[in-house]
Amino acid sequence: MTQPLVFFVKRRRKQLGLTQVDLADRAGVGLRFIRDLEQGKQTLRLDKINQVLALFGHVMKPVPHSDDEMNDA
């Protein structure tokens, strides 16, 4: 899991004064999923990540990694 995602979720959760349990309940995912997400687990379901991000008004989507990738398209 990318560190920017981990930092984003932790920061937003804390800004909103939510515990991991609160976030799991509101997002409709399990507490273990939130813990795995915040610990940077490498294999997580994208649909569940998007459930969590939706609470913050965000969504995961493809973005260019570098200018070279844009030129290959």
C-alpha positions in Angstrom: 0.0 0.0 0.0 1.3 3.4 -0.9 2.4 5.5 2.1 0.6 8.7 0.8 -2.7 6.8 1.1 -1.8 5.5 4.6 -0.9 9.1 5.8 -4.0 10.6 4.2 -6.4 8.2 5.8 -4.8 8.5 9.3 -4.6 12.3 9.1 -8.2 12.7 7.9 -9.6 10.2 10.5 -7.8 12.1 13.3 -8.8 15.5 11.9 -12.4 14.4 12.1 -11.9 13.0 15.7 -12.7 9.5 14.6 -11.4 6.3 16.2 -10.5 3.4 14.0 -13.8 1.8 15.2 -15.8 4.9 14.3 -14.2 5.0 10.8 -14.9 1.3 10.2 -18.5 1.7 11.3 -19.2 4.7 9.1 -17.5 3.2 6.1 -19.2 -0.1 6.4 -15.9 -2.1 6.6 -14.4 -4.1 9.4 -12.1 -2.8 12.0 -9.4 -5.2 10.8 -9.6 -3.6 7.4 -9.0 -0.2 8.8 -6.1 -1.4 10.9 -4.6 -3.2 7.8 -5.0 0.0 5.7 -3.4 2.3 8.3 -0.5 -0.2 8.7 0.1 -0.2 5.0 -0.8 -3.7 4.1 0.2 -4.4 0.5 -3.0 -6.3 -0.5 -6.3 -4.7 0.2 -9.5 -4.6 -1.8 -9.9 -1.4 -3.9 -13.7 -1.3 -3.5 -13.2 -1.2 0.3 -10.5 1.4 0.1 -13.0 3.5 -1.9 -15.7 3.0 0.7 -13.3 4.5 3.3 -12.2 7.3 1.0 -15.8 8.2 0.1 -16.3 9.4 3.7 -13.6 12.0 3.0 -15.0 12.9 -0.5 -12.2 11.1 -2.3 -11.7 8.1 -4.6 -8.7 6.0 -5.7 -8.1 6.3 -9.5 -5.2 5.9 -11.9 -2.8 8.9 -12.1 0.4 9.2 -14.1 3.4 8.1 -12.2 5.8 10.2 -14.4 5.9 12.3 -17.5 7.3 9.2 -19.4 4.1 7.3 -18.8 2.1 10.0 -20.3 4.2 9.9 -23.5 3.7 6.2 -23.8 -0.1 6.5 -24.0 
